[in-house]
Amino acid sequence: MLHEPDPAVAPYRFTFETAAGERLGILVYAFFANSQPTRNRPEDEHRFQVKYGADPKKPQPLWHDPYLLYTTLFVGIDRPARHYPRADRVLHNPTPFFVSVEYKQHHVDEIFARRWHSWERDRRAGSDELVEVLVGGTKDSFLRFVRFEREALAEAPGHRQLLAETLLAPASLVPSLNRTLPGAIPAPAHLHALALEFQLSETEVLNLIASARRLKMAVRGWVAEEHLVRKLRGVPGVERCERNDDEGQPDVNLVFAGVPLVIECKNVLRERNASGLARLDFQRTRASKSDPCSRFFAPTDFDVVAACLHAVERSWMFSFVIPTQLDPHAKCPNKLASNVRIDSRWNTDATAVLTSAARFKK
């Protein structure tokens, strides 16, 4: 331990070094978790209360290190049961005081059976709350949790849960750029122009991406869009299919049968519903304070929605729909519902959906 915080001042800042020489810093928003019986609440419920004695009417921003030297943790700690559930601090930023984060006994059972478990936090029926993925672990998996949170910062819920499930070995979360690469760096004629510009081998460039969370997250999002563009370019009748890099705009522009169309690409959640259907949390992360309905999409925002199924299929597959076929929002006029199922209205045949979108736009 290199630095221990004052226990009377929250949040708590620690810096420490592992036996392997890895130096880490964490800033911890920690709250006591418990399963005390509460009137009018389920008997199998566990929870932790988010409160530090602040003004309950004033949201509290969570600190985030812009240089990524410190990893911020938002965690409940159940001392008697020796487990800790962790919330997504991006979705809780800013956080109101006082709120409760609930989870169930069967989640605790899975934590102790596996020492590490991830799940979607239960939402009220019909709720428009953003989907949140909780991750729980036992005491001996805490270092793994720190590395996971460093890796998963700002990831979409589906990929956050996929990362939690697939990054099994703690060592897989510790990138190394210092290992000796086999063979000599190829001759310049065989190097990608970016590798030449960086004066690194192509393998070193990939290692660099793998080691930098922000780079990897950005690349993962672009990979989904690249696979979508490649698929759409292979559709007969598609012309000038390009990715759109403008902030807040649909992800892909193309011309189909002479009609210009815009397409929004969204990642599905990791867990299917009870009927086995993939799901989308179809809303923006933030809304205007003056207009809560601005969080939700309108059917006129784009011509086609493409659902990337990678989080459930582990393959870059897509299903498509015209937004006017989706359910309207129950409370916000001219907006779309946020809880979306990839059901029979969706089609893996891009040609059929693009044809319908072009006909509708005409």
C-alpha positions in Angstrom: 0.0 0.0 0.0 1.5 3.3 -1.1 -1.3 5.6 0.1 -4.2 5.0 2.5 -7.0 7.6 2.8 -8.5 9.3 5.8 -11.5 7.0 6.7 -13.5 10.0 7.7 -13.4 11.6 4.3 -15.2 10.0 1.3 -14.6 9.0 -1.4 -11.5 7.1 -0.6 -8.3 7.3 -2.6 -5.8 4.4 -2.5 -2.6 3.8 -4.4 -0.9 0.4 -4.2 1.5 -1.9 -6.0 0.9 -5.6 -6.7 3.5 -8.3 -6.1 4.1 -8.3 -9.9 5.1 -4.6 -9.7 1.9 -3.2 -11.3 1.0 0.1 -9.7 -2.7 1.0 -9.5 -4.8 3.9 -8.1 -8.4 3.7 -7.2 -11.0 6.3 -6.0 -13.8 4.4 -4.2 -17.3 5.5 -3.6 -18.1 2.8 -1.0 -21.4 2.1 0.8 -22.5 -0.7 3.2 -24.6 -3.4 1.6 -27.0 -5.5 3.7 -30.0 -7.8 3.5 -32.0 -6.5 6.5 -35.7 -7.2 6.2 -37.6 -4.1 5.1 -41.3 -3.6 5.2 -43.0 -3.7 1.8 -39.8 -5.0 0.1 -39.0 -8.5 -1.2 -37.6 -11.0 1.4 -34.8 -12.0 -0.9 -33.6 -8.5 -1.5 -30.1 -7.1 -0.8 -29.3 -3.4 -1.2 -26.8 -0.6 -0.6 -27.8 3.0 0.1 -26.0 5.7 -1.8 -25.6 8.5 0.7 -22.8 10.5 2.1 -24.8 13.0 4.1 -25.1 15.5 1.2 -28.1 17.5 0.1 -30.6 14.8 -1.1 -32.0 17.2 -3.7 -28.6 18.0 -5.3 -27.0 15.4 -7.6 -23.4 14.7 -6.8 -20.9 14.4 -9.6 -18.6 11.4 -9.4 -15.0 12.2 -9.8 -13.3 10.8 -12.9 -9.5 11.0 -13.6 -9.2 12.5 -17.1 -5.7 11.0 -17.3 -6.9 7.5 -16.3 -4.3 7.1 -13.7 -7.0 6.4 -11.1 -10.0 4.1 -11.7 -13.2 5.2 -10.0 -15.2 2.5 -8.3 -18.9 2.7 -7.2 -19.4 -0.2 -4.9 -21.4 -1.7 -2.1 -19.6 -3.9 0.5 -21.4 -6.5 2.5 -18.9 -7.1 5.3 -20.7 -10.0 7.1 -21.4 -11.9 3.8 -18.0 -10.9 2.4 -19.1 -9.9 -1.1 -19.4 -6.7 -3.0 -21.7 -5.6 -5.8 -20.5 -2.8 -8.1 -22.6 -0.5 -10.2 -21.8 1.3 -13.4 -20.4 4.6 -12.3 -21.0 6.2 -15.7 -24.7 5.7 -15.4 -24.7 7.0 -11.8 -22.8 10.2 -12.7 -24.1 12.4 -11.3 -25.8 10.5 -8.6 -28.6 11.8 -6.3 -28.6 11.3 -2.6 -30.2 9.2 -1.3 -30.9 6.3 -3.6 -30.8 2.5 -3.2 -29.2 -0.1 -5.5 -31.0 -3.5 -5.1 -30.1 -7.0 -6.1 -31.4 -10.5 -5.1 -30.3 -13.4 -3.1 -29.8 -15.6 -6.2 -27.3 -13.0 -7.4 -25.4 -13.4 -4.2 -25.5 -17.2 -4.6 -24.0 -16.9 -8.0 -21.3 -14.6 -6.7 -20.2 -17.2 -4.1 -20.5 -20.1 -6.5 -18.3 -18.5 -9.2 -16.5 -15.8 -7.1 -17.5 -13.4 -9.9 -20.9 -12.8 -11.5 -22.6 -10.1 -13.7 -26.3 -9.4 -14.2 -28.8 -6.8 -15.3 -30.3 -4.8 -12.5 -34.0 -5.4 -12.3 -36.2 -2.6 -13.6 -39.8 -1.8 -12.8 -42.2 -3.1 -15.4 -42.6 -0.5 -18.2 -39.8 1.6 -16.8 -37.7 3.8 -19.0 -34.7 3.6 -16.7 -31.4 2.9 -18.5 -30.3 -0.7 -18.4 -27.5 -1.1 -15.8 -25.2 -4.1 -15.5 -24.0 -4.9 -12.0 -20.9 -7.0 -11.3 -20.4 -8.8 -8.0 -17.4 -10.6 -6.6 -15.9 -12.0 -3.5 -13.0 -10.5 -1.5 -10.3 -12.4 -3.5 -11.5 -11.1 -6.8 -11.2 -7.4 -5.9 -8.1 -6.8 -8.0 -9.8 -8.4 -10.9 -12.7 -6.0 -10.4 -10.4 -3.0 -10.5 -8.9 -4.1 -13.8 -12.3 -4.9 -15.2 -13.6 -1.4 -14.4 -10.6 0.2 -16.0 -11.3 -1.9 -19.1 -15.1 -1.5 -19.2 -15.4 2.3 -18.6 -18.2 3.8 -20.7 -18.9 0.6 -22.6 -22.4 -0.1 -23.7 -24.3 -2.3 -21.2 -24.3 -5.4 -23.5 -20.6 -5.2 -24.1 -19.9 -4.4 -20.4 -21.6 -7.7 -19.5 -19.9 -9.6 -22.3 -16.5 -8.3 -21.0 -17.4 -9.3 -17.5 -18.3 -12.8 -18.7 -15.4 -13.4 -21.1 -12.4 -11.8 -19.3 -12.0 -14.8 -17.1 -8.3 -14.8 -16.2 -7.1 -11.7 -14.3 -3.9 -11.8 -16.3 -5.9 -11.2 -19.5 -6.7 -7.7 -18.2 -3.1 -6.7 -17.7 -1.6 -5.7 -21.1 2.1 -5.8 -21.6 3.8 -3.7 -24.2 7.3 -4.6 -23.0 7.4 -8.2 -24.2 9.8 -9.0 -27.0 8.0 -9.3 -30.3 9.0 -12.3 -32.4 11.0 -11.5 -35.5 12.3 -8.3 -36.9 10.1 -5.3 -37.8 9.0 -5.9 -41.5 10.5 -3.8 -44.2 8.8 -0.4 -44.7 7.2 -1.6 -48.0 5.1 -4.2 -46.1 4.1 -1.9 -43.2 0.7 -0.1 -43.0 1.1 3.7 -43.4 -0.1 4.2 -39.8 2.6 1.9 -38.5 5.2 3.8 -40.5 3.9 7.1 -39.1 4.1 5.8 -35.5 7.4 4.1 -36.1 6.0 0.9 -34.6 5.4 -2.6 -36.0 1.8 -3.5 -36.8 1.7 -5.9 -33.8 2.9 -3.1 -31.5 0.1 -0.8 -32.8 -2.4 -3.6 -32.0 -0.8 -4.1 -28.5 -1.1 -0.4 -27.9 -4.8 -0.4 -28.7 -5.3 -3.5 -26.5 -3.6 -1.7 -23.6 -5.5 1.6 -23.8 -9.1 1.3 -22.6 -10.3 4.5 -24.5 -8.7 3.3 -27.7 -10.1 -0.1 -27.4 -13.6 1.1 -26.6 -13.5 3.5 -29.6 -12.2 0.8 -31.9 -14.9 -1.7 -30.8 -17.7 0.8 -31.7 -16.1 1.5 -35.0 -15.7 -2.2 -35.7 -19.4 -2.7 -35.4 -20.0 0.1 -37.8 -17.4 -1.2 -40.2 -19.0 -4.6 -40.3 -22.3 -2.9 -40.9 -20.9 -0.9 -43.8 -19.3 -3.9 -45.3 -22.6 -5.8 -45.1 -24.6 -3.0 -46.6 -22.1 -2.4 -49.5 -22.7 -6.0 -50.5 -26.5 -5.4 -50.9 -27.6 -5.0 -54.6 -28.8 -1.5 -55.2 -26.7 0.2 -52.5 -24.5 3.1 -53.6 -22.2 5.5 -51.7 -22.4 3.6 -48.4 -20.2 5.5 -45.9 -19.9 5.8 -42.2 -20.9 9.2 -40.7 -18.5 10.5 -38.1 -20.6 13.6 -37.2 -21.5 13.8 -33.5 -25.2 13.1 -32.7 -26.0 12.0 -36.3 -27.0 8.5 -37.6 -24.1 6.2 -38.1 -24.3 5.3 -41.8 -25.3 7.2 -44.9 -26.1 5.4 -48.2 -28.2 5.6 -51.4 -30.4 2.6 -52.2 -32.3 2.4 -55.5 -31.6 6.2 -55.9 -33.1 7.1 -52.5 -30.7 8.5 -49.8 -31.1 6.7 -46.4 -29.6 7.1 -43.0 -29.1 4.2 -40.6 -28.6 4.0 -36.8 -26.5 1.2 -35.4 -27.2 0.0 -31.9 -25.8 -2.8 -29.8 -28.1 -5.3 -28.1 -27.9 -6.2 -24.5 -26.2 -9.3 -23.3 -29.2 -11.0 -21.7 -32.2 -12.2 -23.8 -35.7 -11.9 -22.5 -37.8 -14.9 -21.2 -38.9 -15.7 -24.8 -35.2 -15.9 -26.0 -35.4 -12.6 -27.9 -32.5 -10.1 -27.9 -33.2 -6.7 -26.6 -32.2 -3.1 -27.2 -32.0 -0.3 -24.6 -33.1 2.2 -27.2 -32.4 5.7 -25.8 -29.8 8.3 -25.3 -27.7 8.3 -22.1 -28.5 11.9 -21.3 -31.6 14.1 -21.7 -32.1 17.9 -21.7 -33.1 19.2 -18.3 -35.9 21.2 -20.0 -37.2 18.2 -22.0 -37.0 14.7 -20.4 -38.4 13.3 -23.6 -35.3 14.3 -25.5 -33.7 11.1 -24.2 -35.8 9.1 -26.6 -35.5 8.7 -30.4 -38.2 9.9 -32.9 -39.2 7.7 -35.8 -38.0 10.5 -38.1 -34.4 10.6 -36.7 -33.3 7.9 -39.2 -34.7 5.6 -41.9 -33.5 2.2 -40.6 -32.3 0.8 -37.3 -29.6 -1.8 -37.4 -29.2 -4.0 -34.2 -25.7 -5.4 -33.8 -26.1 -8.8 -32.2 -22.5 -9.3 -31.2 -23.2 -9.1 -27.5 -25.4 -12.2 -27.7 -24.0 -14.0 -30.7 -20.3 -13.2 -30.4 -20.5 -12.6 -34.1 -20.9 -9.4 -36.0 -24.5 -10.1 -37.2 -27.2 -7.6 -37.7 -31.0 -7.4 -37.8 -32.9 -4.4 -39.3 -36.2 -2.6 -38.9 -37.9 0.6 -40.1 -38.4 2.8 -37.0 -42.1 3.4 -37.8 -42.6 -0.3 -37.1 -41.4 0.0 -33.5 -43.7 0.8 -30.5 -44.4 4.4 -29.7 -43.4 5.8 -26.3 -46.3 5.6 -23.8 -45.7 9.1 -22.3 -43.7 11.1 -24.9 -45.6 12.0 -28.1 -43.8 11.3 -31.4 -41.1 9.3 -29.6 -40.2 5.6 -29.7 -40.3 3.2 -26.7 -37.0 2.5 -25.1 -37.5 -1.2 -24.3 -37.2 -2.9 -27.7 -37.3 -6.6 -28.5 -35.7 -8.0 -31.6 -38.9 -9.8 -32.6 -40.6 -10.7 -35.9 -40.8 -7.1 -36.9 -37.0 -7.2 -37.4 -35.4 -8.8 -40.5 -31.8 -10.1 -41.1 -32.5 -9.5 -44.8 -31.1 -6.0 -45.3 -32.4 -5.8 -48.9 -36.0 -6.2 -47.8 -35.8 -3.6 -45.1 -33.9 -1.1 -47.3 -36.6 -1.6 -50.0 -39.3 -0.8 -47.5 -37.4 2.2 -46.2 -36.9 3.6 -49.7 -40.6 3.1 -50.6 -41.7 4.8 -47.3 -39.4 7.7 -47.9 -40.7 8.3 -51.4 
